[in-house]
Amino acid sequence: MDYFITLEIELMNEDAASIMATISRYVIAKNIENDEKHPLNILEKMLFDIKDSLIGSKEYTMEELELIKAKFEFAREYADKVIEAAEKED
């Protein structure tokens, strides 16, 4: 596997972990971690699945990694907006 691809995967795993930690802190604080239908819990599961696939045996191209990176960026923005909107309601 190409060094730069390996490095990019490592950075993406860290980014995904950061997003998942933000979601986890919020859902635990709001006591919604057991609500499988809550959008943030669904998003966290999706992120986990993508992150898990990155460390699998599939070899990715930089183009494929860029698409996954865009998903992570969307997930971060979405989670931030959902949390922000919920905080305004409280």
C-alpha positions, -999 to 999 in steps of 0.1 A, spaced: 0 0 0 12 35 -8 26 55 21 5 85 14 -27 65 12 -18 48 45 -11 82 61 -44 96 47 -63 66 61 -47 72 95 -57 109 95 -92 100 84 -96 75 112 -86 102 137 -111 126 121 -139 100 123 -130 92 159 -132 129 167 -167 132 152 -179 101 169 -166 114 203 -185 146 198 -217 127 191 -211 103 220 -205 130 245 -238 147 234 -260 116 234 -247 105 268 -252 139 283 -288 140 269 -294 103 279 -303 93 244 -276 67 238 -302 39 238 -324 56 212 -315 37 180 -338 59 160 -322 92 170 -304 108 140 -271 112 159 -271 76 169 -277 65 133 -250 89 121 -226 75 147 -233 39 135 -227 49 99 -194 66 108 -184 35 127 -191 13 97 -171 36 74 -142 39 98 -142 1 102 -141 -4 64 -110 19 62 -90 -5 83 -102 -36 64 -83 -54 36 -96 -32 8 -70 -10 -9 -83 25 -16 -73 50 -42 -69 87 -32 -100 94 -52 -120 70 -31 -105 84 1 -115 119 -10 -151 108 -13 -151 92 21 -134 124 35 -163 144 21 -187 121 40 -168 128 72 -169 165 66 -207 163 60 -211 142 92 -192 167 113 -213 196 100 -246 177 104 -238 166 139 -227 202 149 -260 216 134 -282 190 151 -265 196 185 -266 234 180 -303 233 172 -311 210 202 -291 233 225 -312 263 214 -344 244 223 -331 237 259 
